[in-house]
Amino acid sequence: MSDNPDIIVSDLIIKDKERYTRLVSKFIKLLPAFIEEFEEPLGVKDYDTLKSIAHRLKGAGGNFGYMQITETCREMEAAIKEDAFEQVNVLYQQLLDIRDKILLGWEQA
């Protein structure tokens, strides 16, 4: 698709745009709300909820061809397990950046 580092396109769309567009579009619509789910538990350092959200998003990212989400959420789960809250915040900021790049990539796909 594009070598632009400011956009992320689903591996599924790269593989077969016609076949996967409808499926990936459903994920794209839910992605902003999914990322927002982190905000409240981050504010109160609710590790159990953060781990649950990260785990669900990790799987969804992989299922819809966004391995950047999967890898970042995998790192977040490890940081939560190690009680490295500052790293959890850094990874959340990375997820926000990934979200923005995915949304840009979707517009251009």
C-alpha positions as CSV (number, residue, x, y, z in Angstrom):
1,M,0.0,0.0,0.0
2,S,2.2,2.8,1.3
3,D,5.6,3.2,2.8
4,N,4.4,6.3,4.7
5,P,5.3,5.8,8.5
6,D,2.4,8.1,9.5
7,I,-0.2,5.6,8.4
8,I,-1.0,2.0,9.3
9,V,-3.0,-0.3,7.0
10,S,-4.5,-3.6,8.1
11,D,-2.5,-6.6,6.9
12,L,-5.9,-8.0,5.8
13,I,-6.6,-5.0,3.6
14,I,-3.1,-5.3,2.1
15,K,-3.7,-9.0,1.4
16,D,-7.2,-8.7,-0.1
17,K,-8.9,-5.3,0.1
18,E,-12.1,-6.4,-1.6
19,R,-12.6,-9.4,0.6
20,Y,-11.8,-7.8,4.0
21,T,-12.9,-4.2,3.8
22,R,-16.3,-4.7,5.4
23,L,-14.9,-6.8,8.2
24,V,-12.1,-4.4,9.0
25,S,-14.4,-1.4,8.8
26,K,-16.4,-2.8,11.8
27,F,-13.2,-2.9,13.8
28,I,-12.3,0.7,12.7
29,K,-15.6,2.0,14.0
30,L,-15.1,0.4,17.4
31,L,-11.4,1.3,17.7
32,P,-11.7,4.8,19.2
33,A,-14.1,3.6,21.9
34,F,-11.9,0.6,22.6
35,I,-8.9,2.8,23.2
36,E,-10.9,5.1,25.4
37,E,-11.7,2.2,27.7
38,F,-8.2,2.6,29.1
39,E,-8.7,6.1,30.4
40,E,-10.6,5.5,33.6
41,P,-8.6,2.5,34.8
42,L,-5.4,4.3,34.0
43,G,-6.5,7.2,36.2
44,V,-7.1,5.0,39.2
45,K,-4.4,2.4,38.5
46,D,-6.9,-0.4,38.2
47,Y,-4.5,-3.1,37.0
48,D,-7.1,-5.8,36.6
49,T,-9.3,-3.8,34.3
50,L,-6.3,-2.5,32.3
51,K,-5.0,-6.1,31.9
52,S,-8.4,-7.2,30.7
53,I,-8.7,-4.4,28.2
54,A,-5.2,-4.9,26.9
55,H,-5.8,-8.6,26.5
56,R,-9.0,-8.1,24.5
57,L,-7.4,-5.4,22.3
58,K,-4.3,-7.6,21.8
59,G,-6.5,-10.3,20.3
60,A,-8.6,-8.0,18.2
61,G,-5.6,-6.2,16.8
62,G,-4.2,-9.5,15.5
63,N,-7.6,-10.7,14.2
64,F,-8.1,-7.6,12.1
65,G,-4.5,-7.4,10.8
66,Y,-3.1,-4.7,13.1
67,M,-0.1,-6.4,14.7
68,Q,1.2,-3.0,16.0
69,I,-1.8,-3.1,18.4
70,T,-1.2,-6.7,19.3
71,E,2.5,-6.1,20.1
72,T,1.9,-2.9,22.1
73,C,-0.9,-4.6,24.2
74,R,1.4,-7.6,24.8
75,E,4.0,-5.2,26.1
76,M,1.3,-3.5,28.2
77,E,0.2,-6.8,29.8
78,A,3.9,-7.5,30.7
79,A,4.3,-4.0,32.2
80,I,1.1,-4.4,34.2
81,K,2.3,-7.7,35.5
82,E,5.6,-6.1,36.6
83,D,3.7,-3.2,38.2
84,A,5.6,-0.8,35.9
85,F,2.8,1.8,35.8
86,E,5.0,4.5,34.1
87,Q,5.6,2.1,31.3
88,V,1.9,1.3,31.0
89,N,1.3,5.1,30.5
90,V,4.0,5.2,27.8
91,L,2.4,2.2,26.0
92,Y,-1.0,3.8,26.3
93,Q,0.4,6.9,24.5
94,Q,1.8,4.5,21.9
95,L,-1.7,3.0,21.4
96,L,-3.1,6.5,20.9
97,D,-0.5,7.1,18.2
98,I,-1.2,3.8,16.6
99,R,-4.9,4.5,16.6
100,D,-4.4,7.8,14.8
101,K,-2.2,6.1,12.2
102,I,-4.7,3.4,11.7
103,L,-7.5,5.9,11.2
104,L,-5.4,7.8,8.7
105,G,-4.5,4.5,6.9
106,W,-8.2,3.6,6.8
107,E,-9.0,6.9,5.1
108,Q,-6.4,6.3,2.5
109,A,-7.0,2.6,1.9
